[in-house]
Amino acid sequence: MTPFRNTYNRPKVLSTISSRIRLAAILLFALTLMIPAFAESSAAFATDISAAGHGHILLVLPFDNLTPAQPVTAQSTPGTEQSSLDWLREAAPEILNSRFASAGFFPLTREDRLYALDHLGLPETFQPSRATALRIAETLDADYILIGSYSVIGGSLTLKARIIDVAKLSLSQEVTQSGPIAQLIPLLNSLAWQLTRKLDPGFSVAEETFRAAGSGLRLDAFEQYIRGLTEHDAAERLRHLKRATDLSPDFTAAWLATGKLQFAGQQYEQAAVSFGKVPSGDTAGLEAAFYRGLSLIFSGNYAHAEEAFAAVARVLPLPEVVNNQAVAISRRGRDATPLFRQASTADPTDADYHFNLAVSMHAHGDYAGAISEITASLKLHPNDSEAKAAQQSWHSATVGDPTGGPLERIKRSYNGAAFRQAALMLDEVEEARLAALPDAERAARLSNSAHEKLDRGLLLEAERGYQAALAADDHSAQAHAGLAQVRERSGDADGARKEATASLTRQANVDAYLVLARLDLAANNLTQAHDEASSAVQLDANSHAARDLPPRH
């Protein structure tokens, strides 16, 4: 990267660093609950875990529309006027963020960026200079900023992007992609691959895998989704988002955005349905489940709210999740004191957790404990009138009188950055555990995890997993077979055949035979396809995939 002149100096962001340390402490407590053996080494891991994500945090800014103004004529290509292409400004960060996250980086979301703009007193549509971009990055503690532009001439789209290294104040060489505007998503995928290689020259995932990511998403649905994010009128936003989900019913990002909009409009029952459309294994699954739980609580459906929060807590037992699970349990007339105590212990600096624990303890007869916790809450928030009233009421109440308790408080906000950092930390914990295993066992576990991602259509994540498995043990037939399936799905027939063959030289297996059979069937090599399918059936007589292949004529 080449330096550029700028007088802006990046100060330390103490508030952001403090929040990371706080998150690390909370997650360390959660990890000791999930992995008892982890408690023995948690102190040594504290420093590393608090720094998770450093060096990988990216801020992708909206792309500038550099399409030259052209007079509209009868021969003009519809939809290529400069004003009608403004939706591409936000489309570029949306796709790039998704690919960077799949590649193992930590991209900041649109909500993160809007928070920073609001924090700096700038409007949502503000187009920052490099100096202002650095101020935004400083607010969010980003390591890199990605700036870019696009232009459309005669139906041909050109994308350009550069990376700013915040610490070094340097600017990378320009990366460019061009092609038909109808290929917007594959073009952005290729751009993401080039940029990823600049950020990490050792990155080994194939460009074809990047280009195949999101291949099932319709461009018209994606456009409606972006317009649904950027319209100012709520009714118009909802109309665009509904159109997006109508065009692409499996478009989980659109369902999540729809649910958020309905939730903000207090349409809780409808929001719960929309959030429920996001599968638990999706990258947005935890966020959707959290908001679904909130929607169900506000709808009065406490039983299903408890289930939703419990599902999130099994993956990431952060205090806000555990707290809301406890609220749902409490609203059903059951004792949730242990969960309220867990939330308060995980984050003792939050007055609401002490308040909730106090209310629960008082309701279930622990009056001394309730007074202690409400006092702790007031120490943190001395002006909390509800807590003051409860404290006075409980002090003056007759011993044994359980009346006078307010309702427990619900945590309404989903801290996306905290959840993403926590997930990243958990991944690092898992990597540390895998590193201690023998090579063959580590490769098997990595391959199994990659196979789960492959089943969910996450090609990029699956390839990263199989590549890691092969790095652990190049003799893993399972990893080569999995990589063959990734290559097949990304349209790289030669690469798929090479990996399947490599897998079979190590060990006969159904997956590799089926890849070869499908490739030969597509190439009209029916005899070879039949023989490969037969070999698969011999290994697994119950293989439906092998039996579904057409018989030899």
Buried (B, 14 or more C-beta within 10 A) or exposed (E): BEEEEEEBEEEEBEEBBEBBBBBBBBBBBBBBBBBEEBEEEBEEBBEEBBBBBEEBBBBBBBBBBEBEEBEEEEEEEEEBBBEEBBBBBBBBBBBBBBBBBBBBBBBBBBEBBEBBBEEBEBEEEEEBEBEBBBBBBBBBBBBBBBBBBBBBEEEEBBBBBBBBBBEEBEBBEEBEBEBEBEBBBBBBBBBBBBBBBBBEEEBEBBBBBBBBBBBEBEBEBBBBBBBBBBBEEEEEBBBBBBBBBEBBEBBBBBBBBBBBBBBEEEBBEBBBBBBBBBBEEBBBBBBBBBBBBBBBBBBEBBEBBBBBBBBBBEBBBBBBBBBBBBBBBBBEEEBBBEBBBBBBBBBBEBBBBBBBBBBBBBBBEBBEBBBBBBEBBBEBBEEBEBBBEBBEBBEEBEEEEEEBBBEBBBBEEBBBBBBBBBBBBBEBBBEEBBEEBEBEEBBBBBBEBBBBBBEBBBBBBBBBBBBBBBBBBEBBBBBBBBBBBBBBBBEBBEBBBBBBBBBBEBEBBBBBBBBBBBBBBEEEBBEBBBBBBBBBBEBBEEBEBBEEBEEEE
